[in-house]
């Protein structure tokens, strides 16, 4: 039985975000352990830092082309001035 993989499981962007979050979590856990805290607190610090790092780096790492990072001004706000006139 042959298994063929047509596409990657995660995109390159998602892989990068998760890898950076893993590094942030490992660093936070390691520094907490070096500070003299116990293993449970170090693990909680690592998980908390990694969990907060995912949305942060998701916004920081640029989106793929075509995701509309620029707002199109032809919508509801079109035709309105800046209110100084």
Residue frames as qw, qx, qy, qz and C-alpha x, y, z in Angstrom:
[[0.000, 0.889, 0.458, 0.000, 0.00, 0.00, 0.00],
 [0.456, 0.175, 0.028, 0.872, 1.49, 3.29, -1.12],
 [0.126, -0.838, -0.410, 0.337, 0.66, 6.56, 0.61],
 [0.420, 0.419, 0.204, 0.779, 1.03, 9.72, -1.44],
 [0.198, -0.688, -0.334, 0.613, 1.22, 13.17, 0.10],
 [0.402, 0.667, 0.403, 0.481, 0.03, 15.84, -2.29],
 [0.011, -0.821, 0.039, -0.569, 0.37, 18.84, -0.01],
 [0.286, 0.215, -0.674, 0.646, 2.10, 19.69, 3.27],
 [0.346, -0.547, -0.738, 0.191, 0.20, 19.36, 6.52],
 [0.185, -0.828, -0.242, 0.472, 0.94, 22.96, 7.54],
 [0.457, 0.854, 0.032, 0.247, 1.79, 26.00, 5.47],
 [0.619, 0.256, -0.284, 0.686, 5.25, 27.48, 5.71],
 [0.144, -0.584, 0.125, -0.789, 3.85, 30.49, 7.58],
 [0.791, -0.499, -0.065, -0.348, 2.05, 28.34, 10.18],
 [0.902, -0.041, -0.258, 0.344, 5.16, 26.22, 10.66],
 [0.376, 0.415, -0.252, 0.789, 7.27, 29.33, 11.23],
 [0.412, -0.598, 0.066, -0.684, 4.77, 30.77, 13.73],
 [0.907, -0.382, -0.110, -0.138, 4.60, 27.53, 15.72],
 [0.801, 0.137, -0.275, 0.514, 8.39, 27.11, 15.66],
 [0.131, 0.506, -0.247, 0.816, 8.96, 30.62, 17.01],
 [0.638, -0.543, 0.018, -0.545, 6.27, 30.07, 19.67],
 [0.948, -0.177, -0.234, 0.125, 7.98, 26.82, 20.68],
 [0.583, 0.284, -0.297, 0.701, 11.30, 28.64, 21.04],
 [0.207, -0.571, 0.150, -0.780, 9.69, 31.41, 23.11],
 [0.828, -0.440, -0.094, -0.336, 8.03, 28.84, 25.37],
 [0.896, -0.021, -0.278, 0.347, 11.22, 26.84, 25.83],
 [0.336, 0.425, -0.277, 0.793, 13.14, 30.00, 26.66],
 [0.444, -0.564, 0.095, -0.690, 10.54, 31.15, 29.19],
 [0.926, -0.320, -0.154, -0.125, 10.44, 27.71, 30.81],
 [0.786, 0.153, -0.299, 0.519, 14.21, 27.48, 30.95],
 [0.117, 0.497, -0.257, 0.821, 14.61, 30.91, 32.49],
 [0.657, -0.526, 0.008, -0.540, 11.90, 30.15, 35.03],
 [0.951, -0.177, -0.223, 0.124, 13.67, 26.92, 35.98],
 [0.590, 0.292, -0.294, 0.693, 16.99, 28.75, 36.30],
 [0.201, -0.602, 0.137, -0.760, 15.32, 31.30, 38.57],
 [0.017, -0.177, 0.843, -0.508, 14.74, 28.51, 41.07],
 [0.701, 0.011, 0.127, -0.702, 11.07, 27.80, 40.50],
 [0.602, -0.075, 0.790, -0.085, 9.87, 24.23, 40.41],
 [0.174, 0.035, 0.834, 0.523, 9.10, 22.14, 37.37],
 [0.162, 0.656, 0.737, -0.009, 5.32, 22.75, 37.46],
 [0.025, 0.865, 0.132, -0.484, 5.75, 26.53, 37.49],
 [0.171, -0.450, 0.585, 0.653, 8.37, 26.36, 34.76],
 [0.212, 0.267, 0.872, 0.352, 6.02, 24.28, 32.63],
 [0.112, 0.803, 0.551, -0.198, 3.15, 26.68, 33.22],
 [0.065, -0.768, 0.164, 0.615, 5.37, 29.63, 32.27],
 [0.204, -0.200, 0.756, 0.589, 6.48, 27.85, 29.11],
 [0.183, 0.488, 0.831, 0.193, 2.93, 26.97, 28.07],
 [0.041, 0.855, 0.359, -0.372, 1.65, 30.46, 28.83],
 [0.105, -0.649, 0.355, 0.665, 4.43, 32.15, 26.89],
 [0.190, 0.001, 0.834, 0.519, 4.00, 29.82, 23.91],
 [0.155, 0.637, 0.755, -0.013, 0.24, 30.32, 23.94],
 [0.037, 0.880, 0.156, -0.447, 0.59, 34.09, 23.90],
 [0.228, -0.485, 0.542, 0.648, 3.35, 33.97, 21.29],
 [0.385, 0.305, 0.808, 0.326, 1.20, 32.22, 18.68],
 [0.236, 0.857, 0.457, 0.024, -1.26, 35.10, 18.04],
 [0.187, -0.852, 0.170, 0.459, 1.51, 37.67, 18.42],
 [0.291, -0.365, 0.683, 0.561, 3.75, 36.10, 15.79],
 [0.402, 0.495, 0.748, 0.184, 0.75, 35.25, 13.63],
 [0.171, 0.948, 0.234, -0.131, 0.11, 38.98, 13.27],
 [0.267, -0.773, 0.374, 0.438, 3.80, 39.83, 13.04],
 [0.399, -0.095, 0.769, 0.490, 4.67, 37.41, 10.26],
 [0.337, 0.325, -0.227, -0.854, 3.22, 38.85, 7.06],
 [0.751, 0.288, 0.492, -0.333, 0.27, 37.19, 5.43],
 [0.539, 0.099, 0.688, 0.476, 0.44, 35.44, 2.10],
 [0.045, 0.125, -0.358, -0.924, -0.15, 37.36, -1.10],
 [0.334, -0.281, -0.658, -0.613, -3.75, 38.02, -1.91],
 [0.326, -0.458, -0.765, 0.315, -5.07, 38.11, 1.65],
 [0.057, -0.816, -0.326, -0.474, -5.90, 41.78, 1.34],
 [0.535, -0.321, -0.379, 0.683, -3.55, 43.35, 3.84],
 [0.021, -0.019, 0.040, 0.999, -4.45, 46.79, 2.45],
 [0.278, 0.532, 0.669, -0.438, -7.97, 47.98, 3.01],
 [0.199, 0.384, 0.602, 0.671, -9.95, 48.77, -0.06],
 [0.036, 0.311, 0.313, -0.896, -11.46, 52.23, 0.30],
 [0.263, -0.089, -0.552, -0.786, -14.17, 51.64, -2.28],
 [0.256, -0.382, -0.883, 0.094, -16.58, 50.29, 0.32],
 [0.218, -0.800, -0.558, 0.036, -18.89, 52.07, 2.74],
 [0.358, -0.692, -0.071, 0.622, -16.42, 54.86, 3.55],
 [0.421, 0.198, 0.455, 0.759, -15.98, 55.90, -0.08],
 [0.018, 0.692, 0.410, 0.594, -16.97, 59.45, -0.81],
 [0.478, -0.839, -0.241, 0.099, -16.69, 60.66, 2.75],
 [0.304, 0.778, -0.284, 0.471, -14.29, 63.44, 3.45],
 [0.505, 0.051, -0.637, 0.580, -12.12, 63.86, 6.47],
 [0.347, -0.730, -0.575, 0.126, -14.75, 66.00, 8.18],
 [0.374, -0.414, -0.094, 0.825, -12.86, 69.28, 8.02],
 [0.168, 0.180, 0.477, 0.844, -14.79, 70.89, 5.24]]
